[in-house]
Amino acid sequence: MAASGLQIEDPSHIFVLLEFLFDIKKVLTQFNKNTMGFEFQMKYGCHFGPLVSGVIGQSAPMFDIWGDTVNIASRMMSTGVVGKIQVLNETVDLIKSKYVCEKRGVVFVKGKGSVETYFVVQKIPPL
């Protein structure tokens, strides 16, 4: 799991996170070309919003993040499709000026019920 924009309230960090996800997809494709036939696969989920963060543990302290935003991002990955970046319509509303999104349809998401989901297909090429 990756997070972005933890210390800023500017929602444009979502674009950086999406570029990171597309870069991971490229690297995984390249890596799979050199693995003697074995193919690693990933599902990708993305969401944005408020969360809580902190350090937990005494003997082995670890930074962690919690909240509905984290849960939704996790559910977008777990209910997603291999090789695709899945998001909710709120994310599409934020990114549609820079990314092509394809409607997937209604998916049952634990804790949310049935929700409309989309795949982020690609960045819109500059004119």
MOPAC internal coordinates of N, CA, C and O (Angstrom, degrees):
PM7 1SCF
backbone

  N    0.0000 0     0.00 0     0.00 0    0    0    0
  C    1.4484 1     0.00 0     0.00 0    1    0    0
  C    1.5190 1   108.61 1     0.00 0    2    1    0
  O    1.2310 1   121.18 1   -37.35 1    3    2    1
  N    1.3171 1   115.34 1   142.65 1    3    2    1
  C    1.4631 1   121.57 1   177.76 1    5    3    2
  C    1.5203 1   108.27 1  -128.48 1    6    5    3
  O    1.2310 1   120.45 1   -28.80 1    7    6    5
  N    1.3141 1   116.75 1   151.20 1    7    6    5
  C    1.4630 1   122.25 1   177.43 1    9    7    6
  C    1.5174 1   108.59 1  -132.25 1   10    9    7
  O    1.2310 1   120.99 1   -28.85 1   11   10    9
  N    1.3274 1   115.71 1   151.15 1   11   10    9
  C    1.4627 1   119.86 1   176.82 1   13   11   10
  C    1.5209 1   108.85 1  -137.70 1   14   13   11
  O    1.2310 1   120.83 1   -21.17 1   15   14   13
  N    1.3228 1   116.03 1   158.83 1   15   14   13
  C    1.4531 1   120.49 1   175.58 1   17   15   14
  C    1.5081 1   114.90 1    70.58 1   18   17   15
  O    1.2310 1   119.93 1  -154.75 1   19   18   17
  N    1.3315 1   117.74 1    25.25 1   19   18   17
  C    1.4609 1   119.81 1  -175.88 1   21   19   18
  C    1.5234 1   113.30 1   -66.00 1   22   21   19
  O    1.2310 1   119.45 1   156.18 1   23   22   21
  N    1.3111 1   118.66 1   -23.82 1   23   22   21
  C    1.4601 1   119.98 1  -176.65 1   25   23   22
  C    1.5272 1   112.77 1  -114.00 1   26   25   23
  O    1.2310 1   120.18 1  -170.53 1   27   26   25
  N    1.3135 1   117.25 1     9.47 1   27   26   25
  C    1.4657 1   119.34 1   179.95 1   29   27   26
  C    1.5232 1   109.72 1  -131.91 1   30   29   27
  O    1.2310 1   120.72 1   -26.89 1   31   30   29
  N    1.3038 1   116.23 1   153.11 1   31   30   29
  C    1.4621 1   120.06 1   178.45 1   33   31   30
  C    1.5166 1   112.56 1   -99.70 1   34   33   31
  O    1.2310 1   120.15 1  -174.35 1   35   34   33
  N    1.3185 1   117.32 1     5.65 1   35   34   33
  C    1.4567 1   122.58 1   179.68 1   37   35   34
  C    1.5304 1   108.52 1   -80.43 1   38   37   35
  O    1.2310 1   119.56 1   -62.70 1   39   38   37
  N    1.3447 1   118.44 1   117.30 1   39   38   37
  C    1.4722 1   120.34 1  -176.31 1   41   39   38
  C    1.5320 1   114.56 1   -70.41 1   42   41   39
  O    1.2310 1   119.56 1   176.61 1   43   42   41
  N    1.3331 1   118.45 1    -3.39 1   43   42   41
  C    1.4713 1   119.44 1  -178.85 1   45   43   42
  C    1.5283 1   112.68 1   -66.77 1   46   45   43
  O    1.2310 1   120.01 1   166.68 1   47   46   45
  N    1.3206 1   117.59 1   -13.32 1   47   46   45
  C    1.4700 1   119.67 1   177.68 1   49   47   46
  C    1.5233 1   111.69 1   -61.13 1   50   49   47
  O    1.2310 1   120.02 1   158.85 1   51   50   49
  N    1.3300 1   117.57 1   -21.15 1   51   50   49
  C    1.4631 1   120.71 1   178.49 1   53   51   50
  C    1.5260 1   110.87 1   -61.50 1   54   53   51
  O    1.2310 1   120.24 1   148.63 1   55   54   53
  N    1.3397 1   117.15 1   -31.37 1   55   54   53
  C    1.4673 1   120.57 1   178.87 1   57   55   54
  C    1.5291 1   110.68 1   -68.69 1   58   57   55
  O    1.2310 1   120.49 1   142.34 1   59   58   57
  N    1.3121 1   116.67 1   -37.66 1   59   58   57
  C    1.4715 1   121.21 1   176.73 1   61   59   58
  C    1.5288 1   109.41 1   -64.93 1   62   61   59
  O    1.2310 1   120.62 1   136.87 1   63   62   61
  N    1.3228 1   116.42 1   -43.13 1   63   62   61
  C    1.4641 1   120.43 1   179.21 1   65   63   62
  C    1.5297 1   110.87 1   -63.26 1   66   65   63
  O    1.2310 1   119.94 1   137.84 1   67   66   65
  N    1.3129 1   117.72 1   -42.16 1   67   66   65
  C    1.4717 1   120.26 1   178.34 1   69   67   66
  C    1.5236 1   111.44 1   -63.58 1   70   69   67
  O    1.2310 1   120.02 1   138.68 1   71   70   69
  N    1.3279 1   117.56 1   -41.32 1   71   70   69
  C    1.4703 1   119.87 1   176.88 1   73   71   70
  C    1.5264 1   110.45 1   -61.77 1   74   73   71
  O    1.2310 1   120.54 1   142.09 1   75   74   73
  N    1.3348 1   116.57 1   -37.91 1   75   74   73
  C    1.4631 1   121.45 1   176.13 1   77   75   74
  C    1.5337 1   110.35 1   -60.79 1   78   77   75
  O    1.2310 1   120.31 1   135.62 1   79   78   77
  N    1.3245 1   117.00 1   -44.38 1   79   78   77
  C    1.4690 1   120.42 1   179.32 1   81   79   78
  C    1.5254 1   111.55 1   -64.31 1   82   81   79
  O    1.2310 1   120.03 1   137.94 1   83   82   81
  N    1.3302 1   117.55 1   -42.06 1   83   82   81
  C    1.4648 1   119.55 1   177.33 1   85   83   82
  C    1.5314 1   111.09 1   -65.36 1   86   85   83
  O    1.2310 1   120.02 1   144.48 1   87   86   85
  N    1.3334 1   117.57 1   -35.52 1   87   86   85
  C    1.4730 1   120.99 1   175.67 1   89   87   86
  C    1.5241 1   111.35 1   -64.80 1   90   89   87
  O    1.2310 1   120.42 1   139.06 1   91   90   89
  N    1.3405 1   116.81 1   -40.94 1   91   90   89
  C    1.4744 1   120.11 1   177.28 1   93   91   90
  C    1.5274 1   109.67 1   -60.90 1   94   93   91
  O    1.2310 1   120.46 1   137.39 1   95   94   93
  N    1.3267 1   116.73 1   -42.61 1   95   94   93
  C    1.4680 1   119.92 1   178.93 1   97   95   94
  C    1.5290 1   111.13 1   -59.78 1   98   97   95
  O    1.2310 1   120.17 1   137.34 1   99   98   97
  N    1.3341 1   117.29 1   -42.66 1   99   98   97
  C    1.4668 1   121.04 1   178.56 1  101   99   98
  C    1.5238 1   111.51 1   -63.72 1  102  101   99
  O    1.2310 1   120.62 1   134.21 1  103  102  101
  N    1.3229 1   116.43 1   -45.79 1  103  102  101
  C    1.4631 1   120.94 1  -179.09 1  105  103  102
  C    1.5299 1   110.22 1   -63.36 1  106  105  103
  O    1.2310 1   120.17 1   138.11 1  107  106  105
  N    1.3215 1   117.28 1   -41.89 1  107  106  105
  C    1.4607 1   120.57 1   179.29 1  109  107  106
  C    1.5259 1   111.20 1   -63.27 1  110  109  107
  O    1.2310 1   120.07 1   139.29 1  111  110  109
  N    1.3184 1   117.47 1   -40.71 1  111  110  109
  C    1.4697 1   121.61 1   177.08 1  113  111  110
  C    1.5228 1   110.32 1   -60.89 1  114  113  111
  O    1.2310 1   120.51 1   133.66 1  115  114  113
  N    1.3185 1   116.63 1   -46.34 1  115  114  113
  C    1.4647 1   121.57 1   179.49 1  117  115  114
  C    1.5255 1   111.09 1   -64.70 1  118  117  115
  O    1.2310 1   120.79 1   137.37 1  119  118  117
  N    1.3351 1   116.09 1   -42.63 1  119  118  117
  C    1.4595 1   120.88 1   179.22 1  121  119  118
  C    1.5244 1   110.84 1   -60.54 1  122  121  119
  O    1.2310 1   120.49 1   137.47 1  123  122  121
  N    1.3298 1   116.66 1   -42.53 1  123  122  121
  C    1.4650 1   121.07 1  -178.55 1  125  123  122
  C    1.5221 1   112.84 1   -64.34 1  126  125  123
  O    1.2310 1   120.02 1   155.66 1  127  126  125
  N    1.3307 1   117.56 1   -24.34 1  127  126  125
  C    1.4664 1   120.26 1   177.30 1  129  127  126
  C    1.5225 1   111.95 1   -68.04 1  130  129  127
  O    1.2310 1   120.39 1   160.98 1  131  130  129
  N    1.3332 1   116.87 1   -19.02 1  131  130  129
  C    1.4659 1   121.58 1  -175.76 1  133  131  130
  C    1.5207 1   113.71 1  -114.73 1  134  133  131
  O    1.2310 1   119.41 1  -158.18 1  135  134  133
  N    1.3297 1   118.73 1    21.82 1  135  134  133
  C    1.4644 1   120.39 1  -175.81 1  137  135  134
  C    1.5208 1   113.82 1  -110.10 1  138  137  135
  O    1.2310 1   120.06 1  -155.84 1  139  138  137
  N    1.2918 1   117.49 1    24.16 1  139  138  137
  C    1.4710 1   122.85 1   176.35 1  141  139  138
  C    1.5241 1   112.16 1    54.19 1  142  141  139
  O    1.2310 1   120.66 1  -134.72 1  143  142  141
  N    1.3280 1   116.35 1    45.28 1  143  142  141
  C    1.4534 1   120.12 1   173.80 1  145  143  142
  C    1.5139 1   115.65 1    94.02 1  146  145  143
  O    1.2310 1   119.94 1   163.38 1  147  146  145
  N    1.3191 1   117.72 1   -16.62 1  147  146  145
  C    1.4634 1   119.14 1   178.27 1  149  147  146
  C    1.5194 1   109.08 1   -81.69 1  150  149  147
  O    1.2310 1   120.16 1   -44.45 1  151  150  149
  N    1.3203 1   117.30 1   135.55 1  151  150  149
  C    1.4615 1   120.13 1  -176.03 1  153  151  150
  C    1.5263 1   111.50 1  -121.53 1  154  153  151
  O    1.2310 1   120.95 1   -66.83 1  155  154  153
  N    1.3346 1   115.80 1   113.17 1  155  154  153
  C    1.4579 1   120.82 1   174.42 1  157  155  154
  C    1.5203 1   108.33 1   -75.63 1  158  157  155
  O    1.2310 1   121.04 1   -37.23 1  159  158  157
  N    1.3385 1   115.62 1   142.77 1  159  158  157
  C    1.4489 1   120.90 1   179.52 1  161  159  158
  C    1.5228 1   109.58 1  -129.98 1  162  161  159
  O    1.2310 1   120.39 1   -31.18 1  163  162  161
  N    1.3220 1   116.85 1   148.82 1  163  162  161
  C    1.4572 1   121.83 1   178.39 1  165  163  162
  C    1.5176 1   110.78 1  -137.72 1  166  165  163
  O    1.2310 1   121.74 1   -28.64 1  167  166  165
  N    1.3212 1   114.28 1   151.36 1  167  166  165
  C    1.4602 1   122.31 1   168.22 1  169  167  166
  C    1.5204 1   105.67 1  -108.83 1  170  169  167
  O    1.2310 1   120.30 1   -30.94 1  171  170  169
  N    1.3273 1   117.02 1   149.06 1  171  170  169
  C    1.4583 1   121.58 1  -177.22 1  173  171  170
  C    1.5217 1   109.41 1  -128.04 1  174  173  171
  O    1.2310 1   120.74 1   -47.12 1  175  174  173
  N    1.3141 1   116.19 1   132.88 1  175  174  173
  C    1.4527 1   121.47 1   175.78 1  177  175  174
  C    1.5067 1   109.45 1  -130.67 1  178  177  175
  O    1.2310 1   120.54 1   -31.66 1  179  178  177
  N    1.3153 1   116.57 1   148.34 1  179  178  177
  C    1.4602 1   120.69 1  -175.95 1  181  179  178
  C    1.5205 1   108.69 1  -145.94 1  182  181  179
  O    1.2310 1   120.43 1   -38.54 1  183  182  181
  N    1.3249 1   116.78 1   141.46 1  183  182  181
  C    1.4572 1   122.42 1   173.92 1  185  183  182
  C    1.5169 1   108.24 1  -154.24 1  186  185  183
  O    1.2310 1   120.09 1   -13.96 1  187  186  185
  N    1.3118 1   117.43 1   166.04 1  187  186  185
  C    1.4597 1   121.23 1   178.89 1  189  187  186
  C    1.5240 1   109.30 1  -136.42 1  190  189  187
  O    1.2310 1   120.88 1   -23.08 1  191  190  189
  N    1.3205 1   115.92 1   156.92 1  191  190  189
  C    1.4597 1   120.74 1   177.34 1  193  191  190
  C    1.5057 1   112.01 1   146.32 1  194  193  191
  O    1.2310 1   120.79 1     5.75 1  195  194  193
  N    1.3147 1   116.10 1  -174.25 1  195  194  193
  C    1.4719 1   120.61 1  -177.44 1  197  195  194
  C    1.5231 1   111.46 1   -72.70 1  198  197  195
  O    1.2310 1   121.24 1   -26.67 1  199  198  197
  N    1.3081 1   115.24 1   153.33 1  199  198  197
  C    1.4575 1   121.57 1   175.94 1  201  199  198
  C    1.5128 1   109.29 1  -154.89 1  202  201  199
  O    1.2310 1   121.11 1    -6.30 1  203  202  201
  N    1.3123 1   115.48 1   173.70 1  203  202  201
  C    1.4615 1   122.70 1   177.27 1  205  203  202
  C    1.5151 1   106.51 1  -116.29 1  206  205  203
  O    1.2310 1   120.55 1   -39.94 1  207  206  205
  N    1.3324 1   116.55 1   140.06 1  207  206  205
  C    1.4638 1   119.73 1   178.26 1  209  207  206
  C    1.5125 1   109.59 1  -134.17 1  210  209  207
  O    1.2310 1   121.40 1   -20.94 1  211  210  209
  N    1.3143 1   114.93 1   159.06 1  211  210  209
  C    1.4531 1   119.31 1   177.69 1  213  211  210
  C    1.5107 1   111.73 1   178.65 1  214  213  211
  O    1.2310 1   121.68 1    -3.20 1  215  214  213
  N    1.3072 1   114.39 1   176.80 1  215  214  213
  C    1.4647 1   121.93 1   177.63 1  217  215  214
  C    1.5169 1   107.34 1  -102.97 1  218  217  215
  O    1.2310 1   120.93 1   -50.19 1  219  218  217
  N    1.3321 1   115.83 1   129.81 1  219  218  217
  C    1.4656 1   120.60 1   178.74 1  221  219  218
  C    1.5206 1   109.43 1  -121.15 1  222  221  219
  O    1.2310 1   120.99 1   -26.33 1  223  222  221
  N    1.3253 1   115.70 1   153.67 1  223  222  221
  C    1.4529 1   121.83 1   176.77 1  225  223  222
  C    1.5200 1   112.35 1    94.34 1  226  225  223
  O    1.2310 1   121.05 1   -30.45 1  227  226  225
  N    1.3371 1   115.60 1   149.55 1  227  226  225
  C    1.4618 1   121.21 1   178.76 1  229  227  226
  C    1.5161 1   111.77 1  -108.00 1  230  229  227
  O    1.2310 1   120.39 1   134.01 1  231  230  229
  N    1.3097 1   116.85 1   -45.99 1  231  230  229
  C    1.4693 1   119.12 1  -177.16 1  233  231  230
  C    1.5325 1   111.82 1   -78.89 1  234  233  231
  O    1.2310 1   120.47 1   148.17 1  235  234  233
  N    1.3224 1   116.71 1   -31.83 1  235  234  233
  C    1.4649 1   121.03 1   177.50 1  237  235  234
  C    1.5260 1   107.68 1  -138.37 1  238  237  235
  O    1.2310 1   119.89 1  -103.11 1  239  238  237
  N    1.3372 1   117.82 1    76.89 1  239  238  237
  C    1.4700 1   120.10 1  -176.63 1  241  239  238
  C    1.5244 1   112.20 1   -60.05 1  242  241  239
  O    1.2310 1   121.07 1   -39.88 1  243  242  241
  N    1.3195 1   115.56 1   140.12 1  243  242  241
  C    1.4622 1   121.56 1  -179.88 1  245  243  242
  C    1.5175 1   109.02 1  -138.40 1  246  245  243
  O    1.2310 1   120.93 1   -39.22 1  247  246  245
  N    1.3248 1   115.83 1   140.78 1  247  246  245
  C    1.4601 1   121.87 1   173.74 1  249  247  246
  C    1.5147 1   107.98 1   -81.04 1  250  249  247
  O    1.2310 1   120.01 1   -42.14 1  251  250  249
  N    1.3207 1   117.58 1   137.86 1  251  250  249
  C    1.4599 1   120.58 1  -179.90 1  253  251  250
  C    1.5275 1   108.99 1  -145.08 1  254  253  251
  O    1.2310 1   121.26 1   -17.92 1  255  254  253
  N    1.3297 1   115.20 1   162.08 1  255  254  253
  C    1.4652 1   121.61 1   176.77 1  257  255  254
  C    1.5203 1   108.30 1  -128.16 1  258  257  255
  O    1.2310 1   120.84 1   -33.20 1  259  258  257
  N    1.3561 1   115.99 1   146.80 1  259  258  257
  C    1.4511 1   122.24 1  -178.86 1  261  259  258
  C    1.5079 1   110.33 1  -139.45 1  262  261  259
  O    1.2310 1   121.18 1   -15.22 1  263  262  261
  N    1.3058 1   115.35 1   164.78 1  263  262  261
  C    1.4569 1   120.82 1   172.64 1  265  263  262
  C    1.5135 1   112.73 1   128.51 1  266  265  263
  O    1.2310 1   121.60 1    -6.16 1  267  266  265
  N    1.3239 1   114.54 1   173.84 1  267  266  265
  C    1.4581 1   121.38 1  -178.40 1  269  267  266
  C    1.5215 1   111.65 1   -58.91 1  270  269  267
  O    1.2310 1   120.34 1   141.25 1  271  270  269
  N    1.3302 1   116.96 1   -38.75 1  271  270  269
  C    1.4707 1   121.01 1   179.17 1  273  271  270
  C    1.5232 1   111.19 1   -58.68 1  274  273  271
  O    1.2310 1   120.83 1   134.99 1  275  274  273
  N    1.3241 1   116.03 1   -45.01 1  275  274  273
  C    1.4658 1   121.55 1   179.97 1  277  275  274
  C    1.5308 1   109.96 1   -65.87 1  278  277  275
  O    1.2310 1   120.98 1   137.06 1  279  278  277
  N    1.3342 1   115.74 1   -42.94 1  279  278  277
  C    1.4672 1   119.92 1   180.00 1  281  279  278
  C    1.5304 1   111.59 1   -62.59 1  282  281  279
  O    1.2310 1   120.49 1   137.92 1  283  282  281
  N    1.3279 1   116.67 1   -42.08 1  283  282  281
  C    1.4664 1   119.55 1  -179.80 1  285  283  282
  C    1.5297 1   110.51 1   -66.21 1  286  285  283
  O    1.2310 1   120.05 1   136.82 1  287  286  285
  N    1.3371 1   117.51 1   -43.18 1  287  286  285
  C    1.4735 1   120.13 1   177.64 1  289  287  286
  C    1.5206 1   110.25 1   -58.64 1  290  289  287
  O    1.2310 1   120.69 1   137.17 1  291  290  289
  N    1.3164 1   116.29 1   -42.83 1  291  290  289
  C    1.4637 1   120.85 1   178.98 1  293  291  290
  C    1.5280 1   111.21 1   -63.58 1  294  293  291
  O    1.2310 1   120.43 1   138.16 1  295  294  293
  N    1.3238 1   116.78 1   -41.84 1  295  294  293
  C    1.4724 1   120.72 1   178.77 1  297  295  294
  C    1.5317 1   111.37 1   -68.86 1  298  297  295
  O    1.2310 1   120.06 1   147.64 1  299  298  297
  N    1.3189 1   117.48 1   -32.36 1  299  298  297
  C    1.4644 1   119.72 1   176.33 1  301  299  298
  C    1.5256 1   109.83 1   -63.28 1  302  301  299
  O    1.2310 1   120.64 1   142.87 1  303  302  301
  N    1.3282 1   116.39 1   -37.13 1  303  302  301
  C    1.4647 1   119.97 1   177.02 1  305  303  302
  C    1.5284 1   110.45 1   -71.43 1  306  305  303
  O    1.2310 1   120.13 1   129.61 1  307  306  305
  N    1.3262 1   117.36 1   -50.39 1  307  306  305
  C    1.4650 1   119.97 1  -172.99 1  309  307  306
  C    1.5304 1   113.51 1   -66.60 1  310  309  307
  O    1.2310 1   120.13 1   149.32 1  311  310  309
  N    1.3354 1   117.35 1   -30.68 1  311  310  309
  C    1.4706 1   119.67 1   178.59 1  313  311  310
  C    1.5266 1   112.01 1   -95.94 1  314  313  311
  O    1.2310 1   120.84 1  -175.69 1  315  314  313
  N    1.3146 1   116.00 1     4.31 1  315  314  313
  C    1.4604 1   121.28 1  -175.95 1  317  315  314
  C    1.5125 1   113.75 1   -77.59 1  318  317  315
  O    1.2310 1   121.60 1     8.75 1  319  318  317
  N    1.3103 1   114.55 1  -171.25 1  319  318  317
  C    1.4565 1   123.99 1  -179.25 1  321  319  318
  C    1.5257 1   107.53 1  -118.68 1  322  321  319
  O    1.2310 1   120.64 1   -41.58 1  323  322  321
  N    1.3129 1   116.37 1   138.42 1  323  322  321
  C    1.4657 1   121.22 1  -179.81 1  325  323  322
  C    1.5315 1   110.55 1   -51.91 1  326  325  323
  O    1.2310 1   121.60 1   -49.59 1  327  326  325
  N    1.3329 1   114.55 1   130.41 1  327  326  325
  C    1.4539 1   120.72 1   176.07 1  329  327  326
  C    1.5230 1   115.27 1    83.83 1  330  329  327
  O    1.2310 1   120.05 1   179.83 1  331  330  329
  N    1.3295 1   117.52 1    -0.17 1  331  330  329
  C    1.4724 1   121.10 1  -177.37 1  333  331  330
  C    1.5277 1   110.50 1  -116.80 1  334  333  331
  O    1.2310 1   120.99 1   -30.53 1  335  334  333
  N    1.3407 1   115.72 1   149.47 1  335  334  333
  C    1.4629 1   122.60 1   175.36 1  337  335  334
  C    1.5178 1   107.14 1   -99.00 1  338  337  335
  O    1.2310 1   120.41 1   -66.94 1  339  338  337
  N    1.3295 1   116.81 1   113.06 1  339  338  337
  C    1.4624 1   121.17 1  -176.56 1  341  339  338
  C    1.5264 1   110.40 1  -102.20 1  342  341  339
  O    1.2310 1   120.92 1   -41.93 1  343  342  341
  N    1.3424 1   115.85 1   138.07 1  343  342  341
  C    1.4613 1   122.11 1   179.62 1  345  343  342
  C    1.5274 1   109.69 1  -141.50 1  346  345  343
  O    1.2310 1   121.14 1   -13.38 1  347  346  345
  N    1.3308 1   115.42 1   166.62 1  347  346  345
  C    1.4616 1   121.50 1   173.39 1  349  347  346
  C    1.5295 1   110.24 1   -89.27 1  350  349  347
  O    1.2310 1   120.69 1   -11.06 1  351  350  349
  N    1.3350 1   116.28 1   168.94 1  351  350  349
  C    1.4670 1   120.66 1  -178.42 1  353  351  350
  C    1.5247 1   112.57 1   -62.73 1  354  353  351
  O    1.2310 1   118.83 1   151.35 1  355  354  353
  N    1.3641 1   119.83 1   -28.65 1  355  354  353
  C    1.4654 1   120.43 1   177.05 1  357  355  354
  C    1.5281 1   111.04 1   -61.88 1  358  357  355
  O    1.2310 1   120.79 1   142.90 1  359  358  357
  N    1.3193 1   116.09 1   -37.10 1  359  358  357
  C    1.4627 1   120.04 1   178.45 1  361  359  358
  C    1.5241 1   110.03 1   -70.32 1  362  361  359
  O    1.2310 1   120.63 1   139.25 1  363  362  361
  N    1.3227 1   116.39 1   -40.75 1  363  362  361
  C    1.4710 1   120.17 1   178.06 1  365  363  362
  C    1.5252 1   109.93 1   -58.25 1  366  365  363
  O    1.2310 1   120.29 1   137.27 1  367  366  365
  N    1.3296 1   117.06 1   -42.73 1  367  366  365
  C    1.4684 1   120.33 1   179.55 1  369  367  366
  C    1.5214 1   111.45 1   -58.51 1  370  369  367
  O    1.2310 1   120.44 1   145.28 1  371  370  369
  N    1.3167 1   116.76 1   -34.72 1  371  370  369
  C    1.4627 1   121.57 1  -178.79 1  373  371  370
  C    1.5260 1   112.90 1   -78.49 1  374  373  371
  O    1.2310 1   119.74 1   145.97 1  375  374  373
  N    1.3340 1   118.10 1   -34.03 1  375  374  373
  C    1.4717 1   121.28 1  -171.01 1  377  375  374
  C    1.5256 1   114.88 1  -105.52 1  378  377  375
  O    1.2310 1   119.37 1   172.53 1  379  378  377
  N    1.3241 1   118.81 1    -7.47 1  379  378  377
  C    1.4679 1   121.40 1  -171.04 1  381  379  378
  C    1.5280 1   114.26 1   -61.70 1  382  381  379
  O    1.2310 1   119.57 1   162.69 1  383  382  381
  N    1.3279 1   118.42 1   -17.31 1  383  382  381
  C    1.4692 1   119.28 1   177.27 1  385  383  382
  C    1.5278 1   111.91 1   -76.84 1  386  385  383
  O    1.2310 1   120.36 1   163.35 1  387  386  385
  N    1.3530 1   116.91 1   -16.65 1  387  386  385
  C    1.4651 1   119.86 1  -176.68 1  389  387  386
  C    1.5252 1   114.07 1  -123.13 1  390  389  387
  O    1.2310 1   120.10 1   167.85 1  391  390  389
  N    1.3410 1   117.41 1   -12.15 1  391  390  389
  C    1.4670 1   120.59 1  -176.81 1  393  391  390
  C    1.5166 1   111.52 1  -133.20 1  394  393  391
  O    1.2310 1   121.27 1   -35.46 1  395  394  393
  N    1.3147 1   115.18 1   144.54 1  395  394  393
  C    1.4571 1   122.12 1   173.06 1  397  395  394
  C    1.5257 1   107.02 1   -83.17 1  398  397  395
  O    1.2310 1   120.71 1   -53.17 1  399  398  397
  N    1.3193 1   116.25 1   126.83 1  399  398  397
  C    1.4617 1   121.40 1   178.70 1  401  399  398
  C    1.5231 1   109.28 1  -121.37 1  402  401  399
  O    1.2310 1   121.54 1   -36.78 1  403  402  401
  N    1.3185 1   114.65 1   143.22 1  403  402  401
  C    1.4687 1   121.62 1  -177.26 1  405  403  402
  C    1.5259 1   107.88 1  -118.95 1  406  405  403
  O    1.2310 1   120.52 1   -51.90 1  407  406  405
  N    1.3185 1   116.61 1   128.10 1  407  406  405
  C    1.4564 1   120.86 1  -179.81 1  409  407  406
  C    1.5231 1   110.22 1   -66.54 1  410  409  407
  O    1.2310 1   120.53 1   -54.39 1  411  410  409
  N    1.3256 1   116.60 1   125.61 1  411  410  409
  C    1.4619 1   120.73 1   175.34 1  413  411  410
  C    1.5186 1   109.59 1   -89.32 1  414  413  411
  O    1.2310 1   120.72 1   135.21 1  415  414  413
  N    1.3197 1   116.22 1   -44.79 1  415  414  413
  C    1.4594 1   121.35 1  -178.05 1  417  415  414
  C    1.5144 1   110.71 1   126.73 1  418  417  415
  O    1.2310 1   121.25 1    14.40 1  419  418  417
  N    1.3175 1   115.21 1  -165.60 1  419  418  417
  C    1.4595 1   121.46 1  -176.69 1  421  419  418
  C    1.5244 1   109.70 1   -85.15 1  422  421  419
  O    1.2310 1   121.48 1   -47.80 1  423  422  421
  N    1.3373 1   114.78 1   132.20 1  423  422  421
  C    1.4565 1   122.18 1   179.23 1  425  423  422
  C    1.5247 1   107.57 1  -129.53 1  426  425  423
  O    1.2310 1   119.92 1   -39.80 1  427  426  425
  N    1.3236 1   117.75 1   140.20 1  427  426  425
  C    1.4605 1   120.27 1   175.19 1  429  427  426
  C    1.5188 1   108.71 1   -79.82 1  430  429  427
  O    1.2310 1   120.76 1   -54.39 1  431  430  429
  N    1.3266 1   116.15 1   125.61 1  431  430  429
  C    1.4607 1   122.53 1  -179.33 1  433  431  430
  C    1.5222 1   108.18 1  -120.33 1  434  433  431
  O    1.2310 1   120.87 1   -59.14 1  435  434  433
  N    1.3251 1   115.94 1   120.86 1  435  434  433
  C    1.4607 1   121.49 1  -179.99 1  437  435  434
  C    1.5300 1   110.02 1   -53.29 1  438  437  435
  O    1.2310 1   120.66 1   -50.04 1  439  438  437
  N    1.3207 1   116.35 1   129.96 1  439  438  437
  C    1.4499 1   121.48 1   179.63 1  441  439  438
  C    1.5136 1   114.49 1    86.52 1  442  441  439
  O    1.2310 1   120.08 1   168.68 1  443  442  441
  N    1.3360 1   117.45 1   -11.32 1  443  442  441
  C    1.4664 1   122.06 1  -178.92 1  445  443  442
  C    1.5173 1   112.55 1  -123.54 1  446  445  443
  O    1.2310 1   120.38 1   154.27 1  447  446  445
  N    1.3251 1   116.88 1   -25.73 1  447  446  445
  C    1.4520 1   120.71 1  -175.81 1  449  447  446
  C    1.5200 1   110.21 1    89.04 1  450  449  447
  O    1.2310 1   120.83 1    28.89 1  451  450  449
  N    1.3161 1   116.03 1  -151.11 1  451  450  449
  C    1.4633 1   121.52 1  -179.43 1  453  451  450
  C    1.5325 1   108.99 1   -83.55 1  454  453  451
  O    1.2310 1   120.99 1   -55.25 1  455  454  453
  N    1.3278 1   115.71 1   124.75 1  455  454  453
  C    1.4671 1   120.94 1  -178.52 1  457  455  454
  C    1.5225 1   109.77 1  -132.44 1  458  457  455
  O    1.2310 1   121.33 1   -28.90 1  459  458  457
  N    1.3253 1   115.06 1   151.10 1  459  458  457
  C    1.4650 1   121.96 1   177.10 1  461  459  458
  C    1.5291 1   108.19 1   -79.67 1  462  461  459
  O    1.2310 1   120.28 1   -52.22 1  463  462  461
  N    1.3208 1   117.07 1   127.78 1  463  462  461
  C    1.4611 1   120.81 1   179.76 1  465  463  462
  C    1.5256 1   111.19 1  -122.00 1  466  465  463
  O    1.2310 1   121.74 1   -19.92 1  467  466  465
  N    1.3224 1   114.28 1   160.08 1  467  466  465
  C    1.4614 1   122.82 1  -177.67 1  469  467  466
  C    1.5193 1   109.29 1  -137.53 1  470  469  467
  O    1.2310 1   120.90 1   -21.83 1  471  470  469
  N    1.3242 1   115.89 1   158.17 1  471  470  469
  C    1.4654 1   121.90 1   170.70 1  473  471  470
  C    1.5222 1   108.05 1  -106.35 1  474  473  471
  O    1.2310 1   120.55 1   -44.47 1  475  474  473
  N    1.3170 1   116.55 1   135.53 1  475  474  473
  C    1.4564 1   121.42 1   172.14 1  477  475  474
  C    1.5169 1   105.31 1   -85.16 1  478  477  475
  O    1.2310 1   120.21 1   -65.38 1  479  478  477
  N    1.3239 1   117.21 1   114.62 1  479  478  477
  C    1.4627 1   122.20 1  -171.01 1  481  479  478
  C    1.5306 1   112.03 1   -88.93 1  482  481  479
  O    1.2310 1   120.78 1   130.45 1  483  482  481
  N    1.3211 1   116.11 1   -49.55 1  483  482  481
  C    1.4644 1   119.39 1  -177.19 1  485  483  482
  C    1.5242 1   109.69 1  -167.89 1  486  485  483
  O    1.2310 1   121.62 1   -14.36 1  487  486  485
  N    1.3257 1   114.51 1   165.64 1  487  486  485
  C    1.4543 1   120.61 1   173.76 1  489  487  486
  C    1.5306 1   108.36 1   -75.02 1  490  489  487
  O    1.2310 1   120.60 1   -38.04 1  491  490  489
  N    1.3298 1   116.45 1   141.96 1  491  490  489
  C    1.4653 1   119.69 1   176.60 1  493  491  490
  C    1.5187 1   108.00 1   -71.37 1  494  493  491
  O    1.2310 1   119.92 1   -56.48 1  495  494  493
  N    1.3415 1   117.75 1   123.52 1  495  494  493
  C    1.4644 1   120.00 1  -178.86 1  497  495  494
  C    1.5296 1   110.93 1   -63.75 1  498  497  495
  O    1.2310 1   120.25 1   -33.86 1  499  498  497
  N    1.3366 1   117.13 1   146.14 1  499  498  497
  C    1.4662 1   119.59 1   177.07 1  501  499  498
  C    1.5290 1   110.34 1   -66.15 1  502  501  499
  O    1.2310 1   120.82 1   -29.40 1  503  502  501
  N    1.3131 1   116.04 1   150.60 1  503  502  501
  C    1.4772 1   120.44 1  -179.96 1  505  503  502
  C    1.5028 1   112.26 1   -74.24 1  506  505  503
  O    1.2310 1   120.10 1   180.00 1  507  506  505

